[in-house]
Amino acid sequence: MAKVIEGLYYAETHEYVRIEGEYGYIGITDYAQNALGTVVYVDMPEIDDEVEAGEEFGAVESVKAASDLISPVSGVVVEVNDALADNPELVNADPYANWIIKVELSDNAELDNLLSAEDYDSFCKES
């Protein structure tokens, strides 16, 4: 059973965002990392790149497949998780601790379009 954490916002494309003040930490969900298998590479944007809600911002590659990363929110990338460059498998160990990018949010109203933990859990069970 995939782990879903209360207090995060979830996209149907299996990314999450954790909000801290005006920033959002974006990563892939436990459901996504389980489906992908062992992650071998994470393609991330550059600092100061803009991301748009619903648009691709990178990719995760595993031994099974490559999957585009779709941003759940819009904003400017202020940090990337450099640890994933050398250890992409950290995403498998704990996808919620090992976020991929940190963005400065440009529109908090976009959070209303995302799923709660309970709704995301139901969505995964129906998939």
C-alpha positions as CSV (number, residue, x, y, z in Angstrom):
1,M,0.0,0.0,0.0
2,A,1.4,3.4,-1.0
3,K,2.1,5.9,1.7
4,V,0.1,9.1,1.5
5,I,0.9,11.9,3.9
6,E,-1.7,14.3,5.3
7,G,-1.1,18.0,4.8
8,L,0.4,17.7,1.3
9,Y,-1.3,18.5,-2.0
10,Y,-1.4,15.9,-4.7
11,A,-1.8,15.9,-8.5
12,E,-3.4,13.1,-10.5
13,T,-0.1,12.8,-12.3
14,H,1.4,11.5,-9.0
15,E,3.4,14.6,-7.9
16,Y,3.0,16.2,-4.5
17,V,3.7,19.7,-3.2
18,R,4.5,20.5,0.4
19,I,3.8,24.1,1.3
20,E,6.1,26.1,3.6
21,G,5.2,29.8,3.6
22,E,5.6,31.1,0.1
23,Y,7.5,28.0,-1.1
24,G,6.5,24.6,-2.4
25,Y,8.6,21.5,-2.3
26,I,7.7,19.3,-5.3
27,G,8.4,15.6,-5.6
28,I,6.9,12.3,-6.7
29,T,4.6,10.3,-4.5
30,D,5.2,6.9,-3.0
31,Y,2.7,5.5,-5.4
32,A,4.7,6.8,-8.3
33,Q,8.1,5.6,-7.1
34,N,6.6,2.1,-6.5
35,A,5.2,2.1,-10.0
36,L,8.5,3.2,-11.5
37,G,10.8,0.8,-9.6
38,T,14.4,1.7,-8.9
39,V,15.1,5.3,-9.9
40,V,18.4,5.7,-11.8
41,Y,18.2,9.4,-12.9
42,V,16.3,12.5,-12.1
43,D,16.3,15.3,-14.7
44,M,15.7,18.7,-12.9
45,P,15.3,22.2,-14.1
46,E,17.8,25.0,-13.4
47,I,17.5,27.5,-10.5
48,D,15.5,30.6,-11.7
49,D,13.6,28.5,-14.3
50,E,9.9,29.0,-14.3
51,V,7.5,26.1,-13.9
52,E,3.8,26.1,-14.8
53,A,1.1,24.1,-13.2
54,G,0.3,21.2,-15.5
55,E,3.5,21.5,-17.5
56,E,6.5,19.3,-17.6
57,F,9.6,20.4,-15.6
58,G,11.8,17.3,-15.8
59,A,11.8,13.5,-15.8
60,V,12.5,10.6,-13.6
61,E,14.1,7.5,-15.2
62,S,14.0,4.1,-13.7
63,V,15.2,0.6,-14.7
64,K,11.6,0.1,-16.1
65,A,10.6,3.4,-17.6
66,A,11.0,7.1,-17.9
67,S,8.3,9.4,-16.7
68,D,7.8,13.1,-17.2
69,L,7.5,15.3,-14.1
70,I,4.4,17.6,-14.2
71,S,4.4,20.6,-11.9
72,P,1.4,20.7,-9.6
73,V,1.9,24.5,-9.2
74,S,3.4,27.5,-11.0
75,G,6.4,29.4,-9.7
76,V,10.2,30.0,-10.0
77,V,12.7,27.3,-9.1
78,V,14.7,28.5,-6.1
79,E,16.4,25.2,-5.2
80,V,17.0,21.8,-6.7
81,N,17.7,18.7,-4.6
82,D,21.4,18.2,-5.6
83,A,21.6,15.0,-3.5
84,L,19.5,13.3,-6.2
85,A,22.2,13.9,-8.9
86,D,24.5,11.4,-7.2
87,N,21.9,9.3,-5.4
88,P,18.6,9.2,-7.5
89,E,17.5,6.1,-5.6
90,L,16.9,8.4,-2.5
91,V,13.5,9.0,-4.2
92,N,12.8,5.3,-3.7
93,A,13.9,5.3,0.0
94,D,11.6,8.2,1.0
95,P,10.0,10.2,-1.8
96,Y,8.4,12.7,0.7
97,A,11.8,13.5,2.4
98,N,13.6,13.6,-1.0
99,W,11.7,16.3,-2.9
100,I,13.0,17.2,-6.3
101,I,12.6,21.0,-6.6
102,K,11.7,23.9,-4.4
103,V,9.7,26.7,-6.0
104,E,8.6,30.2,-5.0
105,L,4.8,30.0,-5.6
106,S,3.3,32.5,-8.0
107,D,-0.4,31.6,-7.4
108,N,-1.6,30.0,-4.2
109,A,-5.1,29.6,-5.7
110,E,-3.7,26.7,-7.8
111,L,-3.6,24.6,-4.7
112,D,-7.4,24.4,-4.9
113,N,-7.0,22.3,-8.1
114,L,-5.0,19.6,-6.3
115,L,-6.2,16.6,-4.3
116,S,-6.1,16.2,-0.5
117,A,-4.3,13.2,1.0
118,E,-7.7,11.4,1.4
119,D,-8.8,12.2,-2.2
120,Y,-5.4,11.1,-3.6
121,D,-5.5,7.9,-1.7
122,S,-9.0,7.1,-3.2
123,F,-7.7,8.1,-6.6
124,C,-4.8,5.6,-6.4
125,K,-7.1,2.8,-5.2
126,E,-9.3,3.3,-8.2
127,S,-6.4,3.4,-10.7
